[in-house]
Amino acid sequence: MVVKIDLSYIPSNIQHIILDIVERLVSSQKEFSDRMITLYNEKSVERIKHILEEGLRLRDLDDYVISESTLDETEIAILKKGDIEQLGIYVCMHCGMAFESEIQRTIHQRVHYF
């Protein structure tokens, strides 16, 4: 499986931190382009999400979330919490799942209460 990490929504200093995390903790073949990291022969998108979430948490970067693309299940993006709704991405505050509208997110969030 090929996993893509979109860095286009974050500043360059955070991009460098993500690059460092990927270089040190991900053993699969990597390709770096302008604002995208492509990982080849990965077993799971969830594994990469977990590695990135832990890396950001250990660096006290709690303002950023890892979100899955609604268009491509093998692509994830790093987004700043306050900016993501302006991009038309609505994230569940309970599990981090991304939605295309506030209505979809609200309906989904009800599941967490039952």
C-alpha positions in Angstrom: 0.0 0.0 0.0 1.2 3.5 -0.8 0.5 6.1 1.9 0.7 9.9 1.1 1.2 12.6 3.7 0.1 16.0 2.6 2.1 18.8 4.2 0.6 21.7 2.2 -1.5 23.1 5.1 1.2 23.5 7.6 4.1 26.0 8.0 7.7 25.0 7.0 8.9 24.6 10.6 6.2 22.0 11.3 7.0 20.3 7.9 10.6 19.9 9.0 9.4 18.3 12.2 7.1 15.9 10.3 10.0 15.0 7.9 12.2 14.2 10.9 9.5 12.0 12.5 9.1 10.1 9.2 12.8 9.7 8.6 13.4 8.4 12.1 10.4 6.2 12.8 9.1 4.9 9.4 11.2 2.2 7.9 9.4 1.9 4.5 10.8 3.3 1.2 10.1 7.1 1.1 9.8 9.7 -1.5 9.8 13.4 -0.6 8.4 16.1 -2.9 7.6 19.7 -2.4 4.7 19.3 0.0 4.0 15.6 -0.1 5.7 12.5 1.5 4.9 9.2 -0.2 5.6 6.0 1.7 5.7 2.7 -0.2 5.0 -0.8 1.0 3.2 0.4 4.1 0.8 -2.0 5.8 -1.7 0.6 7.2 -2.6 4.2 7.1 -3.6 4.0 10.8 -0.1 3.0 11.7 1.3 6.1 10.1 -1.4 8.3 11.7 -0.5 6.9 15.1 3.3 7.5 14.6 2.6 11.1 13.5 0.1 11.8 16.3 2.6 10.5 18.9 5.5 12.5 17.4 3.4 15.7 17.5 2.3 14.9 21.0 5.8 14.4 22.3 6.8 17.7 20.8 3.8 19.5 22.5 2.3 20.3 19.1 -1.3 19.8 20.3 -2.6 22.4 17.9 -2.2 20.0 15.0 -4.3 17.0 14.0 -3.8 14.2 11.5 -6.8 13.8 9.2 -7.7 11.3 6.6 -8.7 12.5 3.1 -12.3 12.1 2.3 -11.3 11.6 -1.4 -8.4 9.2 -1.1 -8.3 6.7 1.7 -4.5 6.3 1.4 -3.8 10.1 1.9 -3.6 11.9 5.3 -2.9 15.5 6.0 -1.6 17.4 9.0 -3.8 20.4 9.8 -3.9 23.1 12.4 -7.0 22.7 14.5 -8.3 26.3 14.1 -7.8 26.5 10.4 -9.3 23.3 9.1 -12.9 24.4 9.0 -12.0 27.3 6.7 -10.8 24.6 4.3 -14.1 22.9 4.3 -12.9 20.1 6.5 -14.9 19.3 9.7 -13.2 17.1 12.2 -14.9 15.1 14.9 -13.6 16.3 18.3 -13.9 12.7 19.7 -12.1 10.6 17.1 -10.5 13.0 14.6 -12.5 11.6 11.6 -12.9 14.3 8.8 -16.1 15.2 7.2 -17.1 17.4 4.2 -19.8 19.3 6.0 -20.8 20.4 9.5 -24.0 18.4 9.2 -22.1 15.2 8.5 -19.9 15.8 11.5 -22.8 16.5 13.8 -24.6 13.3 12.8 -21.4 11.3 13.3 -20.7 12.8 16.7 -24.1 11.6 18.0 -22.7 8.1 17.7 -20.1 8.8 20.4 -22.9 9.5 22.9 -24.6 6.1 22.6 
